[in-house]
């Protein structure tokens, strides 16, 4: 038995949570997600958790890549530039 179309499944809600938090859902999917929140208010907690985690992650400085990786990328990029462009 399927759920009514105005109440999406928990699985659908879970797979669309991040897009909702990002504001990346289509108008139709956003309305469907909000209908799911009205039907099950615990999704508000999930949204608040996702926003809290996202805010925390945005305040963190990403680690610097290891020198060997930086050097390998620069070596590869340098190898793809034609010789005539290196001299210019």
KEKE-3310 file (N, C-alpha, C; in steps of 0.2 Angstrom, whole numbers, plus 5000, padded with zeros to 4 digits):
npx = (5004:5003:5008:4998:4999:5002:5009:5025:5036:5047:5059:5060:5059:5071:5081:5080:5082:5095:5095:5084:5088:5098:5090:5088:5078:5065:5050:5039:5044:5049:5036:5031:5040:5038:5025:5027:5034:5024:5016:5024:5031:5044:5053:5057:5067:5077:5080:5085:5096:5104:5106:5114:5125:5130:5133:5143:5153:5156:5163:5175:5192:5198:5209:5227:5233:5244:5261:5267:5256:5252:5263:5263:5252:5255:5266:5260:5251:5260:5266:5256:5255:5259:5275:5279:5271:5276:5287:5283)
npy = (4994:5011:5027:5042:5055:5067:5065:5062:5047:5042:5038:5045:5058:5058:5057:5069:5079:5086:5094:5102:5109:5116:5124:5119:5112:5109:5119:5111:5099:5105:5109:5097:5091:5100:5097:5084:5087:5094:5083:5075:5081:5078:5080:5093:5093:5086:5094:5105:5100:5096:5109:5115:5106:5110:5123:5123:5115:5125:5134:5129:5127:5120:5106:5108:5102:5087:5090:5082:5079:5091:5095:5084:5087:5100:5096:5088:5097:5106:5098:5096:5108:5116:5116:5128:5138:5138:5146:5158)
npz = (5000:4996:5001:5004:4991:4996:5007:5008:5008:5022:5017:5005:5011:5018:5008:5002:5011:5012:5001:5003:5014:5008:4999:4986:4980:4968:4966:4967:4973:4985:4991:4993:5002:5013:5016:5020:5032:5039:5042:5049:5062:5067:5058:5058:5068:5061:5051:5058:5064:5052:5047:5058:5058:5045:5047:5056:5049:5039:5046:5048:5044:5030:5029:5024:5008:5007:5004:4994:4986:4981:4974:4964:4957:4952:4944:4935:4929:4923:4914:4905:4898:4883:4876:4869:4875:4888:4887:4885)
capx = (5000:5007:5006:4995:5004:5004:5014:5030:5039:5052:5065:5060:5061:5078:5085:5079:5084:5100:5093:5079:5092:5101:5086:5089:5072:5060:5044:5035:5047:5049:5030:5030:5044:5035:5019:5030:5035:5017:5013:5028:5035:5051:5058:5060:5073:5082:5082:5089:5103:5107:5108:5119:5131:5132:5136:5149:5157:5158:5167:5181:5197:5200:5217:5231:5235:5251:5266:5268:5250:5252:5269:5261:5247:5258:5270:5255:5248:5265:5267:5251:5256:5264:5282:5279:5267:5280:5292:5280)
capy = (5000:5017:5033:5047:5059:5073:5064:5057:5042:5044:5038:5051:5064:5058:5058:5076:5083:5091:5098:5106:5114:5120:5128:5117:5108:5112:5121:5105:5095:5109:5109:5090:5091:5104:5092:5079:5090:5095:5076:5072:5087:5077:5082:5099:5092:5084:5100:5109:5096:5097:5116:5115:5103:5114:5129:5121:5114:5131:5138:5125:5127:5113:5104:5109:5095:5086:5093:5077:5079:5098:5094:5080:5091:5105:5093:5086:5103:5109:5093:5097:5115:5115:5119:5135:5142:5139:5151:5165)
capz = (5000:4995:5005:5000:4987:5000:5012:5006:5013:5026:5013:5001:5015:5020:5002:4999:5016:5011:4995:5006:5018:5003:4995:4980:4978:4964:4969:4968:4978:4991:4993:4995:5008:5018:5017:5025:5039:5043:5043:5054:5064:5069:5052:5059:5071:5057:5047:5062:5064:5046:5047:5063:5055:5039:5049:5059:5044:5035:5050:5049:5039:5027:5030:5018:5005:5008:4999:4988:4982:4978:4969:4959:4953:4948:4939:4930:4925:4919:4909:4899:4894:4877:4877:4867:4880:4894:4886:4884)
cpx = (5004:5004:5002:5000:5006:5008:5019:5033:5045:5059:5065:5062:5069:5083:5085:5080:5089:5098:5088:5083:5095:5097:5086:5083:5068:5054:5040:5038:5048:5042:5029:5034:5041:5028:5021:5032:5029:5015:5017:5033:5042:5056:5061:5067:5079:5085:5087:5096:5107:5110:5114:5125:5134:5135:5142:5154:5160:5163:5174:5186:5199:5208:5220:5233:5242:5255:5267:5262:5250:5258:5267:5256:5250:5263:5266:5253:5254:5267:5262:5251:5261:5270:5282:5276:5271:5285:5289:5279)
cpy = (5006:5022:5038:5052:5065:5072:5059:5052:5045:5043:5043:5057:5064:5059:5065:5081:5089:5096:5104:5111:5119:5125:5126:5113:5112:5114:5115:5100:5098:5108:5102:5089:5094:5100:5087:5081:5092:5088:5073:5077:5085:5079:5089:5098:5090:5090:5104:5106:5097:5104:5118:5112:5107:5120:5128:5119:5120:5135:5135:5126:5120:5112:5106:5102:5094:5088:5088:5078:5086:5097:5090:5083:5096:5102:5091:5092:5106:5104:5094:5104:5114:5119:5127:5140:5143:5144:5158:5169)
cpz = (5000:5000:5001:4997:4991:5005:5010:5011:5017:5022:5008:5005:5016:5014:5000:5005:5015:5006:4998:5010:5013:4999:4988:4977:4973:4968:4971:4974:4985:4995:4996:5001:5014:5020:5022:5032:5043:5045:5049:5057:5066:5064:5054:5063:5066:5053:5051:5063:5058:5045:5052:5061:5049:5042:5052:5054:5040:5040:5051:5043:5036:5028:5023:5015:5007:5002:4993:4983:4978:4972:4963:4954:4949:4943:4933:4925:4921:4913:4903:4896:4889:4878:4875:4872:4887:4893:4886:4890)
residu = (UNK:UNK:UNK:UNK:UNK:UNK:UNK:UNK:UNK:UNK:UNK:UNK:UNK:UNK:UNK:UNK:UNK:UNK:UNK:UNK:UNK:UNK:UNK:UNK:UNK:UNK:UNK:UNK:UNK:UNK:UNK:UNK:UNK:UNK:UNK:UNK:UNK:UNK:UNK:UNK:UNK:UNK:UNK:UNK:UNK:UNK:UNK:UNK:UNK:UNK:UNK:UNK:UNK:UNK:UNK:UNK:UNK:UNK:UNK:UNK:UNK:UNK:UNK:UNK:UNK:UNK:UNK:UNK:UNK:UNK:UNK:UNK:UNK:UNK:UNK:UNK:UNK:UNK:UNK:UNK:UNK:UNK:UNK:UNK:UNK:UNK:UNK:UNK)
# end
